[in-house]
Amino acid sequence: MFDYELEHIFSYTVTLAEPEVVGPVPGGVRANLYATGGEVTGPKLTGRVRPVGGDWLTLRTDGVSVLDVRNTLEVGEGAIVDVALTGVGDLGADGYERFMRGELPQTVALRVSTRFQS
């Protein structure tokens, strides 16, 4: 058995361009959301989100979004960190219909698995 001690190292926020809607696919709709920048803040790392990458999203008709996210962070003295996330977000039972009307949520609770490489 392991005892874990978690420590907050940093958080980051990403600004996104307007969604590029690919169109309907079986079970939902595909959209690309490209990163335009962002900020890395925290007690151990600070920096910026580079304006590359984004989220290649599939929004299912049940309102659950399937995430495929890639971002690049530039931290400290210019070190590059690759970020990859997979997971889901829940936009609610009517999330698909709202998205199709162009009503985008300001925030979405996500459940993700994240990998950092540097």
C-alpha positions in Angstrom: 0.0 0.0 0.0 1.3 3.4 -0.9 0.6 6.7 0.9 0.2 9.6 -1.5 0.9 13.2 -0.8 -0.5 15.4 -3.5 1.0 18.9 -4.1 -0.4 21.6 -6.3 2.3 22.5 -8.8 0.5 24.6 -11.3 -2.8 25.3 -13.1 -3.3 26.5 -16.6 -6.1 28.2 -18.6 -6.5 28.1 -22.3 -8.2 30.7 -24.6 -9.9 29.1 -27.6 -10.9 30.4 -31.0 -14.5 29.9 -32.2 -15.3 26.3 -32.8 -14.7 24.9 -36.3 -17.7 22.6 -36.7 -16.7 19.6 -38.9 -20.3 18.4 -39.0 -22.5 15.5 -38.0 -20.9 12.1 -37.5 -22.5 8.9 -36.3 -23.7 9.6 -32.8 -23.1 13.3 -32.6 -21.1 16.2 -34.1 -17.4 16.8 -34.5 -15.8 20.2 -33.8 -12.2 21.5 -33.6 -11.4 24.1 -30.9 -8.0 25.7 -31.5 -5.9 27.2 -28.7 -5.0 30.9 -29.1 -3.0 31.2 -25.9 -3.3 31.0 -22.2 -1.5 31.2 -18.9 0.4 28.9 -16.6 0.3 29.9 -12.9 1.3 28.2 -9.7 3.8 27.9 -6.9 6.2 25.7 -8.9 5.7 26.7 -12.5 4.7 29.8 -14.4 4.6 30.6 -18.1 2.2 30.6 -21.0 0.2 28.3 -23.2 1.6 28.5 -26.8 -1.0 29.3 -29.5 -0.9 25.8 -31.0 -2.9 22.7 -30.3 -6.5 22.5 -29.2 -9.4 20.1 -28.7 -10.7 17.7 -31.4 -14.1 17.2 -29.8 -16.9 14.9 -30.4 -20.2 16.0 -28.8 -22.5 13.0 -28.5 -26.3 13.4 -28.9 -26.7 12.6 -25.1 -24.8 15.8 -24.2 -21.5 14.1 -23.3 -18.4 15.5 -25.0 -15.5 13.2 -25.8 -12.2 15.1 -25.5 -8.9 14.7 -27.4 -6.8 17.7 -26.2 -3.2 18.7 -27.0 -1.5 21.8 -25.7 2.0 23.1 -25.5 3.2 25.0 -22.4 6.3 27.2 -22.3 7.4 27.5 -18.7 10.3 28.8 -16.6 13.3 29.8 -18.8 11.6 28.5 -22.0 11.2 24.8 -21.3 8.5 23.2 -23.4 5.9 20.8 -21.9 3.6 18.7 -24.1 0.2 18.1 -22.6 -2.3 15.5 -23.8 -5.7 15.0 -22.3 -8.4 12.4 -22.9 -11.7 12.3 -21.1 -15.3 13.5 -21.1 -17.4 16.5 -20.3 -21.1 16.7 -19.5 -23.0 19.5 -21.2 -26.3 18.2 -19.9 -29.2 16.3 -21.4 -29.9 19.2 -23.9 -26.2 20.1 -24.4 -26.1 18.7 -28.0 -29.2 20.8 -29.0 -27.8 24.0 -27.4 -24.4 23.5 -29.1 -26.1 23.1 -32.5 -28.0 26.4 -31.9 -24.6 28.1 -31.2 -25.2 28.4 -27.4 -21.8 27.5 -26.0 -21.3 27.0 -22.3 -18.8 29.3 -20.4 -17.5 26.3 -18.4 -17.9 22.6 -18.5 -16.9 20.1 -15.7 -14.4 17.6 -17.1 -13.2 14.2 -16.1 -9.8 13.7 -17.8 -6.6 11.7 -17.8 -3.6 13.9 -18.4 -0.1 13.2 -19.6 2.7 15.7 -19.4 6.0 15.2 -21.3 9.1 17.4 -21.3 
